[in-house]
Amino acid sequence: GDLTAGMVNRLNRLSREYGNGLQLDALPFMQHAAFACETGRRLSFVRSGRRSSTQGQDIDLSGLVGTIVTRGLDSALASLLSVGAIIHLGKHTAEGCGAFSVEVVR
């Protein structure tokens, strides 16, 4: 659910700022996400950062790393998350963070 809501919000922000302004309704995606079943999770919090020479300050890039396995993703939700694998998700996407991938196993 959190990834789904974040992805819809990210796409809507990009559309507002750089696109045609059309906005996705999060509700249908959230409904589909409610039926997806998490079957495995291996996440850990990693502390990382970098020094910005232009801003003269440290930038915290900490976040979660690992895998989440689900079953029951419908095609629309899998497509939404696949877009996220291309454009990333989260606060530090400009620094290359927020990357994830979607693998469909049949």
C-alpha positions in Angstrom: 0.0 0.0 0.0 2.8 2.5 0.9 4.6 1.8 -2.4 1.4 2.2 -4.3 0.4 5.5 -2.7 3.9 6.8 -3.1 4.0 5.8 -6.8 0.7 7.5 -7.6 1.8 10.6 -5.7 5.1 10.7 -7.6 3.5 10.3 -11.0 1.0 13.0 -10.2 3.7 15.4 -9.1 5.7 14.7 -12.2 2.6 15.2 -14.4 1.8 18.5 -12.6 5.4 19.9 -12.9 6.5 18.5 -16.3 3.7 16.7 -18.0 0.2 17.4 -19.2 -1.2 17.8 -15.7 -3.4 14.7 -15.8 -3.8 13.1 -12.4 -4.2 9.4 -11.4 -6.8 8.4 -8.9 -5.1 6.4 -6.2 -8.2 4.6 -5.0 -8.3 1.8 -7.7 -4.6 1.1 -7.2 -5.0 1.0 -3.4 -7.9 -1.4 -3.7 -5.8 -3.8 -5.8 -2.9 -3.4 -3.3 -5.2 -4.5 -0.5 -5.6 -7.9 -2.2 -1.9 -8.4 -2.8 -0.4 -10.8 -0.2 3.1 -10.3 1.2 4.8 -13.6 1.3 8.3 -12.6 2.3 10.3 -9.6 3.6 14.0 -9.1 4.2 14.6 -5.4 4.8 17.3 -3.6 6.7 17.9 0.0 7.4 21.2 1.3 5.9 22.8 4.6 6.9 24.4 6.4 4.0 25.1 10.0 3.0 27.1 12.3 0.8 28.7 15.7 1.0 27.3 18.4 -1.3 30.1 20.6 -2.5 27.6 23.1 -4.0 25.4 23.4 -0.9 28.3 22.9 1.6 26.4 20.4 3.7 26.0 16.7 4.3 22.9 15.0 2.8 21.4 12.0 4.5 20.6 9.2 2.1 19.7 6.5 4.6 16.9 4.2 3.9 15.6 0.6 3.5 17.4 -2.0 1.4 16.2 -5.5 0.7 13.4 -7.5 -0.8 9.6 -7.8 -0.4 7.9 -10.8 -2.1 4.2 -10.5 -2.9 1.6 -12.5 -4.8 -1.7 -11.5 -6.2 -0.6 -8.3 -7.9 -3.0 -7.4 -10.8 -1.5 -6.2 -14.1 -2.4 -2.5 -13.5 -0.6 -2.5 -10.1 2.4 -4.4 -11.5 2.6 -1.8 -14.3 2.4 1.1 -11.9 5.2 -0.4 -9.8 7.2 -1.1 -13.0 7.1 2.6 -13.8 8.5 3.2 -10.3 11.5 1.0 -11.2 12.2 3.4 -14.0 11.6 6.8 -12.3 12.4 5.8 -8.7 10.4 6.7 -5.6 11.1 8.8 -2.5 12.7 11.9 -1.2 16.2 11.6 -2.7 15.4 10.5 -6.3 17.6 13.4 -7.6 20.6 11.7 -5.8 19.8 8.4 -7.4 18.0 6.9 -4.4 14.6 5.3 -4.3 15.5 2.6 -6.8 13.5 -0.7 -6.8 12.7 -3.4 -9.3 9.7 -5.5 -10.1 10.1 -9.1 -11.2 7.0 -11.0 -12.3 7.3 -14.8 -11.6 4.7 -17.0 -13.2 
